[in-house]
Amino acid sequence: MGNGRTIEAGDVQYMSAGRGVLHSEFNPSAEERVHFLQIWLLPNESGGAPLYAEKAPWVAIFPGVAISLAVFGFNLLGDSLRDALDPKLRGRS
């Protein structure tokens, strides 16, 4: 690909190195510290085509918030059903 990019604060980047791609990270600033989260997933097959994409932060944040709210909602539903249907808990307030 022959590309170089600087990821700004709040940006989200997706990359698959694929075959023949060299990947590295470095902090271009001598004064500012860098904080980032990096997750590596190993593909099922090696030698795939390289991929690269950058997204606005809301593209990654919105689905995460939606999934968190769904999990929280199902947790509340499960607790309510347990409280209503568990014979060991009947008669307690």
Residue pairs with C-beta under 8 A, 6 or more apart in sequence:
1 21
1 50
1 52
3 52
5 13
5 54
6 28
7 13
7 36
7 54
10 57
11 54
11 55
11 57
12 54
12 55
12 56
12 57
12 59
12 60
13 52
13 53
13 54
13 55
14 51
14 52
14 53
14 54
14 55
15 23
15 50
15 51
15 52
15 53
16 43
16 48
16 49
16 50
16 51
16 52
17 23
17 50
18 47
18 48
18 49
18 50
18 51
19 46
19 47
19 48
19 49
19 50
20 50
21 50
25 36
25 38
27 33
27 34
82 89
83 89
